[in-house]
Amino acid sequence: MKNLTHYKLIKFGIMMLMVAVVLILSRMTVTYAKDTDIDSHDTDIKAAITLHDTDVKADIATHDTDVKTDLAQHDTNVSTTISLHNSDIKADIVQYGTDIMGILNNTIIPNILIHDENMTTEHGALDTKLDEILAAVQNYAGANAAVPKTGQTTSHETGDDGDLERGVAWPNPRFTDNGDETITDNLTGLIWTKDANLFGSLTWSSALTSCNNLIGDGSISGGPTDDSVVGDWHLANRFELESLLHMAFYTPPVPNTIGTEGGSQGDPFNNIQPNFYWTSTTRAFNSTNAWSVKFGEGEVFISTKGSGFYVWCVRGGQ
């Protein structure tokens, strides 16, 4: 009986040992399974991370390639645009240069040449005129007052005026039209009204007043437009009026513009009357009389101041 009990205890002990072994093995299996799952999960994660890294690297590489391609295309486009722009600028510059050369060759240079030719001609004429003026100034400013030629060139007897032609030579042109209804005598420097009959027939006193009050505003038909003011004009004295005479001609006895022939209407004066013109010079012997000049043949007369004669106004003189 004792042995049986002992046997049962041993059997129970063995059974308990077996149960313990089974439990241990079972736990070891679960732990192993868990370890296996963890390892598998780690592997999956590592694989996913590796794949993600590969994809990211691929995307970055693709993006870099696209950016590089875009930059290269952009550089190409910019270079092309700059080249086209430079070509356009060069073409414009060439065209501008061509246009400028055309203007220079076709307009400016010919005008300069024409201007130079004109200036040469004008300087020549100016030099001639200056020489004439200088000669006149020297003659008139000297101790002896020079007397101009009368204009006669035809001789009727040896020793007469036409033979000797004494006096200061007339300038050419003798007169200059100032374009303001006034005429300058280049021999004397006197300035005359272009119209020799602005006031009609007046008494001597009225003739003096009319010339003294003459102004250059064009208010009188045919009158001066030279902006002259009251007091600038005066009635010509005897010698001033006689200085206009050309004794080789008559009706009128006045030279033409250049001074080589007799004058005519508009060359250089207008409305010269073939009749008496007052001078501002009073007769010394009888102060009720004044000298007059007849512009038919250039005769000089003594006339009563109450008579009605024509009037010719002048500016300048000494």
C-alpha positions as CSV (number, residue, x, y, z in Angstrom):
1,M,0.0,0.0,0.0
2,K,2.8,2.2,0.8
3,N,4.5,1.4,-2.4
4,L,1.3,2.3,-4.3
5,T,1.1,5.6,-2.7
6,H,4.7,6.3,-3.5
7,Y,4.1,5.3,-7.1
8,K,1.2,7.6,-7.4
9,L,3.2,10.5,-6.1
10,I,6.0,9.7,-8.5
11,K,3.4,9.5,-11.4
12,F,1.8,12.8,-10.2
13,G,5.2,14.4,-10.1
14,I,6.0,13.2,-13.6
15,M,2.7,14.4,-14.9
16,M,3.2,17.8,-13.3
17,L,6.7,17.9,-14.8
18,M,5.2,17.2,-18.2
19,V,2.6,19.9,-17.8
20,A,5.3,22.3,-16.9
21,V,7.4,21.3,-19.9
22,V,4.3,21.7,-22.1
23,L,3.7,25.2,-20.7
24,I,7.2,26.2,-21.1
25,L,7.3,24.9,-24.7
26,S,4.0,26.6,-25.4
27,R,5.3,29.9,-24.1
28,M,8.5,29.5,-26.0
29,T,6.4,29.0,-29.2
30,V,4.3,32.1,-28.6
31,T,7.5,34.1,-27.9
32,Y,9.1,32.8,-31.0
33,A,6.0,33.6,-33.0
34,K,6.0,37.1,-31.6
35,D,9.7,37.5,-32.4
36,T,9.0,36.2,-35.9
37,D,6.2,38.8,-36.4
38,I,8.3,41.6,-35.1
39,D,11.2,40.6,-37.4
40,S,8.8,40.3,-40.3
41,H,7.3,43.7,-39.5
42,D,10.7,45.2,-39.2
43,T,11.6,43.8,-42.6
44,D,8.4,45.2,-44.1
45,I,9.1,48.6,-42.6
46,K,12.7,48.5,-43.8
47,A,11.5,47.4,-47.2
48,A,8.9,50.2,-47.3
49,I,11.4,52.8,-46.1
50,T,13.9,51.5,-48.7
51,L,11.2,51.7,-51.4
52,H,10.1,55.2,-50.3
53,D,13.7,56.3,-50.3
54,T,14.1,54.9,-53.8
55,D,10.9,56.6,-54.9
56,V,12.0,59.9,-53.3
57,K,15.4,59.7,-54.9
58,A,13.8,58.9,-58.2
59,D,11.4,61.9,-57.9
60,I,14.3,64.2,-56.8
61,A,16.4,63.0,-59.7
62,T,13.4,63.5,-62.1
63,H,12.7,66.9,-60.7
64,D,16.4,67.9,-61.0
65,T,16.4,66.7,-64.6
66,D,13.2,68.7,-65.3
67,V,14.6,71.8,-63.7
68,K,17.8,71.5,-65.5
69,T,15.9,71.0,-68.8
70,D,13.7,74.0,-68.0
71,L,16.8,76.1,-67.2
72,A,18.6,75.0,-70.3
73,Q,15.5,75.8,-72.4
74,H,15.1,79.2,-70.6
75,D,18.8,80.0,-71.2
76,T,18.3,79.0,-74.9
77,N,15.2,81.2,-75.2
78,V,16.9,84.1,-73.4
79,S,20.0,83.8,-75.6
80,T,17.8,83.6,-78.7
81,T,15.8,86.7,-77.6
82,I,19.0,88.6,-76.8
83,S,20.5,87.6,-80.2
84,L,17.4,88.8,-82.0
85,H,17.3,92.0,-80.0
86,N,21.0,92.6,-80.7
87,S,20.4,91.9,-84.4
88,D,17.4,94.4,-84.4
89,I,19.5,97.0,-82.7
90,K,22.4,96.5,-85.1
91,A,20.0,96.7,-88.0
92,D,18.4,99.9,-86.6
93,I,21.8,101.4,-86.0
94,V,22.9,100.5,-89.6
95,Q,19.6,102.0,-90.9
96,Y,20.0,105.1,-88.8
97,G,23.5,105.5,-90.1
98,T,22.3,105.1,-93.6
99,D,19.5,107.6,-93.1
100,I,21.9,110.1,-91.5
101,M,24.4,109.7,-94.3
102,G,21.6,110.2,-96.8
103,I,20.5,113.4,-95.1
104,L,24.1,114.6,-94.9
105,N,24.9,113.7,-98.5
106,N,21.5,114.8,-100.0
107,T,20.6,117.8,-97.9
108,I,23.1,119.1,-95.3
109,I,26.3,119.0,-97.3
110,P,24.8,120.4,-100.5
111,N,23.2,123.2,-98.4
112,I,26.5,123.9,-96.7
113,L,28.2,124.1,-100.1
114,I,25.5,126.4,-101.4
115,H,25.7,128.4,-98.3
116,D,29.5,128.6,-98.7
117,E,29.1,129.7,-102.3
118,N,26.5,132.3,-101.3
119,M,28.6,133.5,-98.4
120,T,31.6,133.8,-100.8
121,T,29.5,135.8,-103.2
122,E,28.0,137.9,-100.4
123,H,31.4,138.4,-98.8
124,G,32.7,139.6,-102.2
125,A,29.8,142.0,-102.6
126,L,30.1,143.1,-99.0
127,D,33.8,143.7,-99.4
128,T,33.1,145.8,-102.5
129,K,30.4,147.7,-100.7
130,L,32.7,148.2,-97.7
131,D,35.4,149.5,-99.9
132,E,33.0,151.9,-101.5
133,I,31.6,153.0,-98.1
134,L,35.1,153.4,-96.8
135,A,36.1,155.5,-99.7
136,A,33.0,157.7,-99.3
137,V,33.7,158.0,-95.6
138,Q,37.3,158.9,-96.2
139,N,36.2,161.5,-98.8
140,Y,33.5,163.0,-96.7
141,A,35.2,162.8,-93.3
142,G,38.3,164.5,-94.6
143,A,39.2,168.2,-94.5
144,N,37.8,168.5,-98.0
145,A,34.1,167.5,-98.6
146,A,34.1,165.3,-101.7
147,V,31.7,166.0,-104.5
148,P,30.0,163.1,-106.3
149,K,29.9,162.7,-110.0
150,T,26.9,164.2,-111.8
151,G,26.3,161.1,-113.9
152,Q,27.1,162.7,-117.2
153,T,29.3,160.5,-119.4
154,T,28.7,162.0,-122.8
155,S,31.1,164.8,-123.7
156,H,30.0,167.7,-125.9
157,E,33.3,169.5,-125.8
158,T,36.7,168.9,-124.4
159,G,36.9,169.7,-120.8
160,D,33.2,169.6,-120.1
161,D,31.6,167.4,-117.3
162,G,31.0,164.5,-119.6
163,D,34.7,164.6,-120.7
164,L,36.3,164.9,-117.2
165,E,33.7,163.0,-115.1
166,R,35.0,164.6,-111.9
167,G,33.8,163.5,-108.5
168,V,33.3,160.6,-106.3
169,A,32.3,157.4,-108.2
170,W,28.8,156.1,-107.4
171,P,28.5,152.7,-105.6
172,N,26.9,149.7,-107.4
173,P,24.2,149.3,-106.5
174,R,23.5,153.0,-106.0
175,F,20.3,152.3,-104.0
176,T,19.1,149.5,-101.7
177,D,15.4,148.7,-101.3
178,N,15.0,148.1,-97.5
179,G,11.7,146.2,-98.0
180,D,9.8,148.6,-95.6
181,E,8.9,151.3,-98.2
182,T,12.2,153.0,-97.7
183,I,15.2,153.3,-100.0
184,T,18.8,153.8,-98.9
185,D,21.2,155.8,-101.1
186,N,24.5,154.0,-100.8
187,L,26.3,157.1,-102.0
188,T,25.2,159.5,-99.3
189,G,23.7,157.1,-96.7
190,L,20.4,159.0,-96.8
191,I,17.2,157.0,-96.5
192,W,14.3,158.2,-98.6
193,T,10.6,157.2,-98.8
194,K,10.1,154.8,-101.6
195,D,7.0,156.7,-102.6
196,A,8.0,160.2,-103.8
197,N,4.5,161.6,-103.5
198,L,3.0,160.7,-100.1
199,F,1.3,164.1,-99.4
200,G,0.5,165.6,-102.8
201,S,1.0,169.3,-103.3
202,L,1.6,171.3,-100.1
203,T,2.8,174.8,-99.0
204,W,6.3,175.0,-97.6
205,S,5.3,175.1,-94.0
206,S,2.9,172.1,-94.4
207,A,5.6,170.2,-96.2
208,L,8.0,170.7,-93.2
209,T,5.3,169.6,-90.7
210,S,4.2,166.6,-92.7
211,C,7.8,165.2,-92.9
212,N,8.5,166.0,-89.3
213,N,5.4,164.1,-88.2
214,L,5.9,161.1,-90.5
215,I,6.0,157.8,-88.7
216,G,6.9,154.3,-89.9
217,D,3.7,152.5,-89.0
218,G,2.2,152.2,-92.5
219,S,-0.7,154.5,-91.6
220,I,-0.2,156.4,-94.9
221,S,-0.7,154.5,-98.1
222,G,2.7,153.7,-99.5
223,G,4.3,155.2,-96.4
224,P,7.3,153.7,-94.5
225,T,6.8,150.7,-92.2
226,D,10.3,151.0,-90.6
227,D,9.0,151.7,-87.1
228,S,10.3,155.3,-87.3
229,V,8.9,157.8,-84.9
230,V,8.0,161.5,-85.0
231,G,11.1,163.5,-85.7
232,D,13.0,160.8,-87.5
233,W,12.0,162.2,-90.9
234,H,12.5,165.7,-92.3
235,L,12.0,167.6,-95.5
236,A,15.1,167.3,-97.6
237,N,17.4,170.3,-97.8
238,R,18.6,171.6,-101.2
239,F,21.8,169.6,-101.4
240,E,20.1,166.4,-100.1
241,L,17.4,166.6,-102.8
242,E,20.0,167.6,-105.5
243,S,22.1,164.5,-104.5
244,L,19.4,162.3,-106.1
245,L,19.8,163.9,-109.6
246,H,21.3,162.0,-112.5
247,M,22.3,164.7,-115.0
248,A,22.5,162.3,-117.9
249,F,18.7,161.6,-117.8
250,Y,15.4,163.4,-117.4
251,T,11.8,162.7,-116.5
252,P,12.9,161.6,-114.0
253,P,16.5,162.8,-113.6
254,V,17.1,160.1,-111.0
255,P,19.4,157.0,-111.4
256,N,18.0,153.5,-111.4
257,T,18.7,151.0,-108.6
258,I,22.2,150.0,-109.7
259,G,23.0,153.6,-110.8
260,T,23.9,152.9,-114.4
261,E,20.8,154.1,-116.1
262,G,17.9,156.5,-115.5
263,G,15.3,155.4,-113.0
264,S,11.7,154.3,-113.8
265,Q,8.6,153.5,-111.8
266,G,9.6,151.1,-109.1
267,D,13.3,151.3,-110.0
268,P,13.9,152.2,-107.3
269,F,11.3,154.9,-106.5
270,N,7.5,155.2,-107.1
271,N,5.5,158.2,-108.2
272,I,8.2,160.7,-108.9
273,Q,6.4,163.8,-110.3
274,P,8.0,165.7,-113.2
275,N,7.4,168.9,-111.3
276,F,8.6,171.1,-108.4
277,Y,9.6,169.6,-105.0
278,W,10.2,171.7,-101.9
279,T,13.5,171.8,-100.2
280,S,13.8,172.8,-96.5
281,T,16.3,175.5,-97.5
282,T,15.2,179.1,-97.3
283,R,16.4,181.7,-99.8
284,A,19.0,183.9,-98.1
285,F,18.1,187.1,-100.0
286,N,14.4,186.8,-99.3
287,S,13.1,184.5,-96.5
288,T,9.6,184.4,-97.9
289,N,11.1,182.2,-100.6
290,A,12.6,178.7,-100.5
291,W,14.6,176.6,-103.0
292,S,12.9,173.9,-105.0
293,V,14.0,171.3,-107.4
294,K,12.0,170.3,-110.5
295,F,12.2,166.6,-111.3
296,G,11.6,167.0,-115.0
297,E,15.2,167.9,-115.9
298,G,16.7,168.6,-112.5
299,E,16.3,172.4,-112.5
300,V,16.7,174.3,-109.3
301,F,14.3,177.3,-108.6
302,I,13.4,179.9,-106.0
303,S,9.7,179.7,-105.1
304,T,7.3,181.6,-102.8
305,K,6.7,179.5,-99.7
306,G,3.0,179.8,-100.1
307,S,3.1,177.9,-103.4
308,G,1.9,174.3,-103.6
309,F,4.8,171.9,-104.4
310,Y,5.4,168.2,-104.0
311,V,7.1,166.7,-100.9
312,W,9.9,164.1,-100.5
313,C,10.9,163.1,-97.0
314,V,14.3,161.8,-96.0
315,R,16.1,160.3,-92.9
316,G,19.7,160.6,-91.9
317,G,22.3,163.1,-92.9
318,Q,24.7,165.1,-90.8
